[in-house]
């Protein structure tokens, strides 16, 4: 029996937890995929027959396919639990090199340590806030890969506009790692610094609600913008946006602002808890502590 639970939905992708309790050595009936999808195993193993190849899929080997791929499955070792990321539309996969690499890929994806870490960090981003540990430092979230670092997300189901940007970048980083691991695709270099500067100006001006919206505003693709911004600015778009918000929060608190809930909403955070998490990430202290420090410094 197969069960699939959507953990996060957005206009551009769905992240699902898929659990299969089947136990059979024979092949299932053929299924035809209708979208770009990457599947990474969290526990267990099974066999995949696709594109003329038979592959054992386990935590060290996932699979990636484009629309129209015919697949069959066998479960000789019992059940398994996977993460399935389905891209709806082509907004996040539109860059020509990326689409060509997906179309040319064999079904199997070698899951190296970086890709496994990106997968686990993505799952941490989608966990409910009460169950989430402290975010990992940026140095541990995908290295130089575009958009692989974790940001603030608020749990399962549909995510808010602010949280979508961080997940978009995390997914682009994960997809880039998967394509590179699977077919050795050469990832294009970053764009010119002018694009990164235009993006910074737009963020400071409050334009472009998330990575996809910002890319559309600047006339580029989300993956190209993410890669270019990180190269020239040294952080992801979502983290820079939060850096700008924290700066404005500090100025407001120094000016005597006491309504932290109202301040959070005014700055575009989901709520006061979201502001607290981001400020703790940036400063190592909560808004209440920081407000006290600023107040004592003016007395």
C-alpha positions in Angstrom: 0.0 0.0 0.0 1.3 3.4 -1.0 0.5 6.6 1.0 1.5 10.1 0.1 1.2 13.1 2.3 1.9 16.6 1.0 4.2 18.3 3.5 4.6 21.6 1.6 2.6 22.9 -1.4 3.4 26.0 -3.4 2.5 27.2 -6.9 5.8 25.8 -8.2 6.3 22.5 -6.4 4.9 20.0 -3.9 7.1 18.2 -1.3 5.5 14.9 -0.2 6.3 12.2 2.3 5.7 8.9 0.5 5.5 5.6 2.5 5.2 2.3 0.8 4.3 -0.9 2.6 4.5 -3.2 -0.4 6.5 -6.4 -0.4 6.7 -8.0 -3.8 9.5 -9.1 -6.1 7.5 -8.7 -9.3 7.2 -5.5 -11.2 4.2 -3.2 -10.8 2.1 -2.0 -13.7 3.8 0.8 -15.7 3.3 4.4 -14.5 3.9 7.5 -16.6 5.2 10.6 -14.9 3.7 13.9 -15.7 6.2 16.3 -14.2 9.8 16.8 -13.2 10.3 14.9 -10.0 13.2 13.9 -7.7 12.7 11.1 -5.2 15.2 10.6 -2.3 14.9 7.7 0.1 14.9 8.2 3.8 14.5 4.6 4.8 14.4 1.2 3.0 15.1 0.3 -0.6 13.3 -0.8 -3.8 13.9 -1.4 -7.4 13.1 0.9 -10.3 12.8 0.0 -14.0 12.9 3.1 -16.2 14.5 4.3 -19.5 15.7 0.8 -20.2 17.6 0.5 -16.9 17.0 -1.3 -13.6 18.2 0.6 -10.5 18.2 -0.2 -6.8 17.0 2.9 -5.1 18.1 3.4 -1.5 19.5 6.3 0.8 22.6 6.4 -1.4 20.8 6.4 -4.8 17.7 8.4 -5.6 16.0 9.0 -9.0 15.1 11.9 -11.2 12.8 12.0 -14.1 11.1 14.4 -16.4 7.5 14.3 -17.7 6.6 11.3 -19.9 8.9 8.8 -18.3 7.5 5.3 -17.9 8.4 3.5 -14.7 7.8 0.2 -12.9 8.6 -0.6 -9.3 9.4 -3.8 -7.3 9.8 -4.1 -3.5 11.7 -7.3 -2.7 12.9 -5.9 0.7 9.6 -4.7 2.1 8.5 -1.1 2.8 10.3 2.2 2.4 9.9 5.9 3.1 10.9 8.6 0.6 10.7 12.3 0.0 9.2 13.2 -3.4 9.6 16.7 -4.8 7.4 17.4 -7.8 7.9 20.5 -9.8 4.6 21.9 -11.1 5.2 24.0 -14.2 8.7 25.0 -15.3 9.3 28.3 -13.4 12.1 26.7 -11.3 13.4 24.4 -14.0 13.3 26.7 -17.0 17.0 27.5 -17.3 18.1 25.7 -20.6 21.1 23.9 -19.1 19.1 22.6 -16.2 16.2 21.3 -18.4 18.6 19.7 -20.8 20.4 18.0 -18.0 17.1 16.7 -16.6 16.0 15.4 -20.0 19.4 13.7 -20.5 19.7 12.2 -17.1 19.6 8.5 -16.4 17.0 7.6 -13.8 19.5 7.1 -11.0 21.0 10.0 -9.0 24.0 9.3 -6.9 23.3 10.7 -3.4 26.6 11.9 -2.1 27.1 13.4 1.4 26.3 17.0 0.2 23.0 15.9 -1.5 22.0 13.9 1.5 22.7 16.9 3.8 20.7 19.2 1.5 17.8 16.7 1.6 17.9 16.4 5.4 18.1 20.2 5.8 15.1 20.6 3.5 13.1 18.3 5.7 14.1 20.4 8.7 12.8 23.5 7.0 9.4 21.9 6.4 9.1 20.5 10.0 6.6 22.2 12.3 8.3 25.0 14.4 7.8 23.2 17.7 9.8 20.2 16.4 12.6 22.2 14.6 16.1 22.3 16.1 18.2 25.4 15.8 19.0 26.1 12.2 22.4 24.8 10.9 25.1 27.4 10.2 25.3 28.6 6.6 28.7 26.8 6.2 27.0 23.5 6.7 24.2 24.0 4.2 25.5 23.0 0.8 28.8 24.9 0.6 29.0 26.9 -2.6 25.9 25.3 -4.2 23.3 27.9 -5.1 20.5 28.3 -2.6 21.3 25.3 -0.5 21.2 26.9 2.9 18.2 26.7 5.2 16.0 29.6 6.2 12.9 30.1 8.2 9.9 28.0 7.3 6.7 27.4 9.3 5.8 23.8 9.1 3.6 21.6 6.9 1.0 22.5 4.4 0.9 25.7 2.4 3.8 28.1 3.2 3.6 31.9 3.4 5.2 34.3 0.9 8.2 35.0 3.0 8.9 31.4 3.7 8.5 30.3 0.1 11.7 32.2 -1.0 13.9 30.2 1.4 12.4 26.9 0.3 12.7 27.9 -3.4 16.4 28.4 -3.0 16.9 25.2 -1.0 15.1 23.2 -3.7 17.1 24.8 -6.5 20.3 23.9 -4.6 19.1 20.3 -4.1 18.1 19.9 -7.7 21.4 21.3 -8.9 23.3 18.8 -6.7 21.0 16.0 -8.0 21.6 16.8 -11.6 25.3 17.2 -11.2 25.6 13.9 -9.3 23.5 12.1 -11.8 25.0 13.2 -15.2 28.0 15.4 -14.3 26.3 18.4 -15.7 28.3 21.6 -15.9 26.6 24.3 -13.9 26.9 27.7 -15.6 28.9 30.4 -13.8 27.2 33.3 -12.1 26.0 36.4 -13.9 27.3 39.9 -13.7 27.5 41.8 -10.4 25.0 44.3 -11.8 22.2 41.7 -11.5 23.0 41.1 -7.9 23.1 44.8 -7.2 19.7 45.3 -8.9 18.3 42.5 -6.8 19.7 44.1 -3.6 18.1 47.4 -4.5 14.8 45.7 -5.2 14.9 43.9 -1.9 15.6 47.1 0.1 12.8 48.8 -1.8 10.4 46.0 -0.8 9.9 44.7 -4.3 9.8 41.0 -5.3 8.0 39.1 -2.6 10.0 35.9 -3.1 12.8 34.5 -5.3 10.4 33.7 -8.2 8.8 37.1 -8.0 12.2 38.9 -7.8 13.5 36.9 -10.7 10.4 37.9 -12.8 10.9 41.5 -11.8 14.5 41.5 -13.0 13.8 39.5 -16.2 15.8 36.4 -15.3 15.3 32.8 -14.0 15.1 32.0 -10.3 18.1 29.6 -10.6 20.3 32.1 -12.4 19.4 34.8 -9.9 20.0 32.6 -6.9 23.4 31.5 -8.2 24.5 35.0 -9.2 23.3 36.6 -5.9 25.0 34.1 -3.7 28.3 34.4 -5.7 28.5 38.2 -5.5 26.7 39.0 -2.2 27.9 35.9 -0.2 24.5 34.8 1.0 21.2 33.7 -0.4 18.4 36.1 -1.5 16.2 35.0 1.5 19.0 35.5 4.0 19.8 38.9 2.6 16.1 39.9 2.8 16.1 38.8 6.5 19.4 40.8 7.1 17.6 43.9 5.8 14.6 43.3 8.0 16.8 42.7 11.1 18.5 46.0 10.4 15.1 47.8 10.3 14.0 46.0 13.5 17.1 47.2 15.3 16.5 50.8 14.2 12.8 50.6 15.3 13.7 49.1 18.7 16.4 51.7 19.2 13.8 54.3 18.5 11.6 53.0 21.3 9.3 50.5 19.5 7.8 48.1 22.1 5.1 46.3 20.1 7.2 43.4 18.8 4.2 41.6 17.3 3.3 44.7 15.3 6.9 45.3 14.4 7.2 41.7 13.0 4.1 42.0 10.8 5.2 45.5 9.6 8.5 44.1 8.5 7.0 41.2 6.6 7.6 38.4 9.1 4.9 35.8 9.5 4.6 36.6 13.2 6.6 37.5 16.3 8.0 34.0 16.6 9.3 34.3 13.1 11.0 37.6 13.9 12.5 36.0 17.0 13.9 33.0 15.1 15.5 35.2 12.4 17.0 37.7 15.0 18.4 34.8 17.0 20.0 33.4 13.8 21.5 36.8 13.0 22.5 38.1 16.4 22.4 35.1 18.8 19.8 36.9 20.9 16.0 37.3 21.0 14.3 40.6 20.2 13.5 41.1 23.9 17.2 40.8 24.9 18.3 43.1 22.1 15.6 45.7 23.0 16.9 45.7 26.5 20.5 46.2 25.4 19.5 49.1 23.2 17.4 50.7 25.9 20.2 50.4 28.5 22.6 52.0 26.1 20.5 55.1 25.8 19.9 55.7 29.5 
